[in-house]
Amino acid sequence: MSAAGQQARGRFIAFEGGEGAGKSTQGRLLAEALRARGLPVVVTREPGGTPGAEAIRSLLLDPPGEGWPPEAEALLFAAARADHVAHLIRPALARGEWVICDRFVDSSRAYQGGAGGLGDAAITALHAFGSAGLRPDRVILLEAAEAALGERLAARGAEADAIEGRPADYHRAVAAAFRSLAEADPSGFARIDALGTPEAVHTRIIAALADLLP
Ligand code: Z5A
């Protein structure tokens, strides 16, 4: 509680990057580090994080029928996010908790808006309507060369979902879109080299969050 007796708003950190960049691993390590400092932490993910959004996740990653047209896909991501923001993220922030989210709206901007060709204006308009334009306090963008991430994913050996299974050109366009989003907003994004041991990457992330840490 602040001196005025008001609960301070928590911090909202989103992890972004291509598949296999280490977002889940680094989200877990960050949560452990914050809890060790006595901070309350919620770890969540997109698409998903609430029962409604997890139901939409299944529709997106294992689509029934012939797959979603790009506009429907963007609407489903925005609908899942609206539920997640309303039922989990905003309440946790209002309680003064730190929210660590594996992907958020910048994934929609990079995948559906950039690689999918819908454009940034359409995605930000959906986000303004669905989630009142909520932005993370900082986006941690994990970046690495395509070949290095490919080796990681091959070692993990999991089956690709409907979006992971798209061609290499699509994933290259996603990486380029993330780069331009970060270049356009250098104080909102921290670009982190995702290569090295998980502990080495974690150290870089803590340094990139130093100004937000109590
Ligand atoms: N998507 C979208 O299109 N639009 C949106 O708005 C949103 C999402 C929100 C979600 O899939 C898909 O939805 C995703 C984008 C799209 N598709 N793609 N591509 P997901 O959540 O199931 O998948 P993901 O976000 O791509 O996560 P991932 O593949 O699990 O990757 P990750 O979380 O970044 O990595 P990880 O699980 O922490 O690590 C991957 C492997 O590497 C694992 O075996 C680790 O043990 C290993 N690892 C991690 N760190 C290291 C280091 N430092 N060294 C070596 N090995 C490591």
Boltz pocket constraint, residues with backbone or C-beta under 6 A from the ligand:
constraints:
  - pocket:
      binder: B
      contacts: [[A, 17], [A, 18], [A, 19], [A, 20], [A, 21], [A, 22], [A, 23], [A, 24], [A, 25], [A, 26], [A, 46], [A, 47], [A, 77], [A, 102], [A, 103], [A, 104], [A, 105], [A, 106], [A, 107], [A, 108], [A, 109], [A, 111], [A, 112], [A, 152], [A, 153], [A, 155], [A, 156], [A, 163], [A, 164], [A, 194], [A, 195], [A, 196], [A, 197], [A, 198], [A, 199], [A, 201]]
      max_distance: 6.0
